[in-house]
Amino acid sequence: MTISGTMIGYKTALYSLKADISIKKEQITELSICRKEVKEAKTAMSDASKNIMRPNLTSHTWFGHLADTFDRLREEMESASQEIKDAQLTNLLNRIDEKINDLTADIHSLERDIHTVERKIEKEKQKQLEEKRGK
């Protein structure tokens, strides 16, 4: 039995859809690894930022113009660290989660398309068998 052009088209579409799913699953894996690394960096940054204000320097142990300048720099560092940790890294984690969700939705859509193409292949096989029997 020869394979019809229609059947070849369906099989090509099926292989393409499966390849797309494979690529998207790999992207999800890579994003999940990235998400884990960002989360670890956020935790490490949180731990490190606690040390910015240590030791606690009082006016009795630390004084003068250099002390004031140093305290201002520490406060700016603490503020910048909080901004990075709370806003930027949280935003990055949210964007990674959104992309993972988008890819997951794409995979579900591709899986539905695969089922549709598989049904078409089965119908085409039935059609070819009927044509063969009719000859």
C-alpha positions as CSV (number, residue, x, y, z in Angstrom):
1,M,0.0,0.0,0.0
2,T,1.4,3.4,-0.9
3,I,1.2,6.3,1.4
4,S,-0.9,9.2,0.1
5,G,0.2,12.8,0.0
6,T,-2.5,13.6,2.6
7,M,-1.1,10.9,4.9
8,I,2.5,12.3,4.5
9,G,1.2,15.7,5.3
10,Y,-0.5,14.5,8.4
11,K,2.6,12.6,9.6
12,T,4.8,15.6,8.9
13,A,2.5,17.8,10.9
14,L,2.5,15.2,13.7
15,Y,6.3,15.0,13.9
16,S,6.5,18.8,13.8
17,L,4.0,19.1,16.7
18,K,5.9,16.5,18.7
19,A,9.2,18.4,18.1
20,D,7.5,21.6,19.3
21,I,6.4,20.0,22.5
22,S,9.9,18.6,23.1
23,I,11.4,22.1,22.6
24,K,8.9,23.7,25.0
25,K,9.5,21.0,27.6
26,E,13.2,21.7,27.4
27,Q,12.6,25.4,27.8
28,I,10.5,24.7,30.9
29,T,13.3,22.6,32.3
30,E,15.8,25.4,31.6
31,L,13.5,28.0,33.1
32,S,12.9,25.9,36.2
33,I,16.7,25.6,36.7
34,C,17.1,29.3,36.3
35,R,14.2,30.0,38.7
36,K,15.9,27.8,41.3
37,E,19.2,29.7,40.9
38,V,17.5,33.1,41.1
39,K,15.6,32.0,44.3
40,E,18.9,30.8,45.8
41,A,20.6,34.1,44.9
42,K,17.7,36.0,46.4
43,T,18.1,34.0,49.7
44,A,21.9,34.5,49.6
45,M,21.4,38.2,49.0
46,S,18.9,38.4,51.9
47,D,21.4,36.7,54.2
48,A,24.3,38.9,53.0
49,S,22.2,42.1,53.2
50,K,21.7,41.5,56.9
51,N,25.5,41.9,57.3
52,I,25.6,45.3,55.7
53,M,24.6,47.0,58.9
54,R,26.9,44.8,61.1
55,P,28.5,45.7,63.3
56,N,26.1,48.1,64.7
57,L,28.2,51.3,65.2
58,T,27.1,53.7,67.8
59,S,28.2,57.3,68.4
60,H,30.4,56.0,71.3
61,T,32.3,53.6,69.0
62,W,32.2,55.4,65.8
63,F,32.2,59.2,65.2
64,G,33.3,62.0,63.0
65,H,32.9,62.9,59.3
66,L,34.2,59.5,58.0
67,A,31.8,57.7,60.3
68,D,28.8,59.7,59.0
69,T,29.9,59.1,55.4
70,F,30.3,55.4,56.1
71,D,26.9,55.2,57.7
72,R,25.3,56.9,54.7
73,L,27.0,54.5,52.3
74,R,25.8,51.5,54.4
75,E,22.2,52.8,54.4
76,E,22.4,53.3,50.6
77,M,23.8,49.8,50.2
78,E,21.0,48.4,52.4
79,S,18.4,50.3,50.5
80,A,19.8,49.2,47.1
81,S,20.0,45.6,48.3
82,Q,16.4,45.6,49.4
83,E,15.3,47.1,46.0
84,I,17.2,44.4,44.1
85,K,16.0,41.6,46.4
86,D,12.4,42.7,46.9
87,A,11.5,44.3,43.5
88,Q,13.9,43.2,40.8
89,L,14.4,39.5,41.8
90,T,10.7,39.1,42.7
91,N,9.8,40.6,39.4
92,L,12.2,38.2,37.6
93,L,10.8,35.2,39.4
94,N,7.2,36.3,38.5
95,R,8.2,36.6,34.8
96,I,9.8,33.2,34.8
97,D,6.7,31.7,36.4
98,E,4.5,33.5,33.7
99,K,6.7,32.1,30.9
100,I,6.6,28.6,32.4
101,N,2.8,28.9,32.5
102,D,2.6,30.1,28.9
103,L,4.8,27.2,27.7
104,T,2.7,24.7,29.7
105,A,-0.5,26.1,28.0
106,D,1.3,25.9,24.6
107,I,2.1,22.3,25.3
108,H,-1.5,21.5,26.2
109,S,-2.6,23.2,23.0
110,L,-0.1,21.2,20.9
111,E,-1.2,18.0,22.6
112,R,-4.8,18.7,21.5
113,D,-3.5,19.4,18.0
114,I,-1.6,16.1,18.1
115,H,-4.8,14.2,19.0
116,T,-6.6,15.9,16.1
117,V,-3.9,15.0,13.6
118,E,-3.8,11.4,15.0
119,R,-7.6,11.1,14.4
120,K,-7.1,12.4,10.9
121,I,-4.4,9.9,10.2
122,E,-6.7,7.1,11.5
123,K,-9.5,8.3,9.2
124,E,-7.1,8.5,6.3
125,K,-6.0,4.9,7.0
126,Q,-9.6,3.8,7.1
127,K,-10.3,5.6,3.8
128,Q,-7.3,4.0,2.2
129,L,-8.3,0.5,3.4
130,E,-11.8,1.0,2.1
131,E,-10.5,2.2,-1.3
132,K,-8.2,-0.8,-1.4
133,R,-11.1,-3.2,-0.6
134,G,-13.3,-1.6,-3.2
135,K,-10.8,-2.2,-6.0
